[in-house]
Amino acid sequence: MSNVIRIVPYDPNWPRVYEEEKPVILQQVGHIVCSINHIGSTSVPGLAAKPIVDIIAGVDGKDSG
């Protein structure tokens, strides 16, 4: 495994990638998700980053039965 970390210039497509993945995630686990957000360096316009779009989903912690 390589120890090289690749940082690339900001890609204006990263927000679109998030918006495309969000409904896919919600379709599968939306019944337990109370929030979903694009996080990390790819969510900051103009910032160079590792080209991996990070997404976090929050749940309320209640038993969804």
C-alpha positions, 0 to 999 in steps of 0.5 A: 500500500502506498503512503502517498497522499494526493492533494488536488486543486478544488474541483467545482464538481465536488458539490454535485457529487455530494448532491448525487450521492445524498438521495442514494444514501437517503433511499437506503437509510433515510428512515433513521437519518435526521441530517446529512451533510457534505463535510471535509475539505472538498466541501470548502469552495476553492480549497485544495483537497484529497479527491474524496467527497466525505458525507456524514449522516446523523441519527437521533439515537432513538430505536427506529424499531 
